[in-house]
Amino acid sequence: MEGETMAEETDVVVVGAGLSGLVAATEIADAGKRVIVVDQEGEQSIGGQAFWSFGGLFLVDSPEQRRLGIKDSFDLAMQDWIGAAGFDRDEDFWPRQWAEAYVAFAAGEKRDWLRAMGHRIFPVVGWAERGGYDAMGHGNSVPRFHVTWGTGPGIVEPFERRAREAMKSGRLSFRFRHRVDALSITNRTVDGVSGAVLAPDTVERGKSSSRNVVGEFALKAQAVIVASGGIGGNHELVRQNWPKRLGDPPKFMISGVPEHVDGRMIGITEKSGARLINRDRMWHYVEGIQNWNPIWPRHGIRILPGPSSMWFDATGTRLPAPLFPGSDTLGQLKYIMSTGYDYSWFILTQSIIKKEFALSGSEQNPDLTGKSWRMTLRRATNKGAPAPVEAFKSHGVDFIVRDKIEDLVAEMNKLAGSDLLKLEHIRMQIEARDREIANAYVKDAQVMNIHNARRYIGDRLIRTASPHRILDPAQGPLIAVKLNILTRKTLGGFETDLDSRVFGSEGSVIPGLYAVGEAAGFGGGGVHGYRSLEGTFLGGCLFSGRNAGRAAAKAVG
């Protein structure tokens, strides 16, 4: 028929050229099958959100850990995962299966599999999400956050390279600027996709691209893998799915992901009959700062804090134990939203910021991203903080720098547009904490936490400042940072079995349909449960993408 779009045929279609999609596609191509990867963005955005990441990977009992004297094991990691996840729903059957399989992967072949592709790891292991409850509660008992040498681009590179090699053999091809609008279903089997061809756009990676339609397309395949990411760039969807247990959604949020992370493909797939579970589980950071040099709309950056900054809510009351920097992201979010305000404050010193502040994002870490040992070593020896941190201190709207606490609090009130912060209330809490610094044994739980951190050589060298009084002028100037809610990850997703096959709303697998990465809650529809241990998002993309690619390659025969 005239005007009808002819469907090109292939073995597998992958929707999304982010990390999970690249992993799935390269596994399919390596198995000798044909795969087409479609993405609504241009080729400059290959790698998706992984490119922008810090490149952290959750590994268990790694050589890097052992060299630093860290004793880890599958059993300890599984204890931590279950304590963090809090699985408590019937829908958690497959997420729990994924959790056990993923921790086994992290304790087993994950590192060697990546290393064989040229991936390398920064030798100092980070300690994220430290918890602070009991042994069976949330948090990592030991440091497990392994930073990719090269950060996000360093984790994308091996798979982009494999994809381009597969292109030369004709087994893999990309269709950039192809937006999927529908899944094709025949006799209850997913057998292709169709949608719009968008106008070419050479806009910089991360910036919002044109949505002008210049054509149509259709692809037929024996399997479709949805690797389209989450909803973090769509604040309307974030608020719509916001769980009551975390209070009312924030009135003001900033975005940790570009605008095209819109959840659109999740809605299309669900309307096709796929079962979406745990949509109320999400992972948003509370240490967000507005980017003074933004790339995408509402662009925010997360502070990766060490343990020493004092944390106050919008009314000037110190957050309760164990809600210290780096301890419990969702616990902090729940507390902050319970105050009736959607922001909070750090108060710290120059000595703390230069040792303890890192910023999320590959572009905020030129030393690690550029694989420069000389620049990286300056983190430990510079008088100032890393250059990107100092740039935020100078230009960021959320930063205040003053020599005296009186001036600092006055400017904090001015920035917030209120008089909520009372000088004497703030001073009293800081002076009380400062009195605890004189002894190695204390009752202040945060100071205990600092002493515990400094027992670990990695923290002592590059992540935790020597204990000192906040109001000691020699450690100054004083710094206040207004912290905003930063959208980031979708923890729920499409329910999948361990081959990443998607279940339908009636409970049986939908033939031909797979989901990976954030669209699958990083596996099973919510492998993290309620909380992440960090370093697990990229790893979830790797593991689910690999499982799906291998399973789909076998299934297509």
Secondary structure, DSSP 8 states (H G I E B T S, - for coil): -TT----EE-SEEEE--BHHHHHHHHHHHHTT--EEEEESS-GGGTBHHHHHS--EEE-SS-HHHHHTT----HHHHHHHHHHHH---SGGGHHHHHHHHHHHHHHHTTHHHHHHTTT--B-SS-B------S-TTSSS-SS--EEEBTTHHHHHHHHHHHHHHHHHHHTSEEEEETEEEEEEEEETTEEEEEEEEEE------TTS-----EEEEEEEE-SEEEE----STT-HHHHHHH--GGG-S--SSEEESS-TT---HHHHHHHHTTB-EE-TT-EEEEEEEEE-SS-SSTTBEEEEE--S-SEEEETTS-B--TT--TTT-HHHHHHHHHHTT-SEEEEEEEHHHHHHH-EESSGGG-HHHHTT-HHHHHHHHH-SS--HHHHHHHHH-TTEEEESSHHHHHHHHHHHHTS----HHHHHHHHHHHHHGGGSSS-S-HHHHHHHHHTTSHHHHHHT------TT-GGG--EEEEEEEEEEEEE--EE-B-TT-EEEBTTSSEEEEEEE-GGGBTTTTTTTTTT---SS-HHHHHHHHHHHHHHHHHHHT-
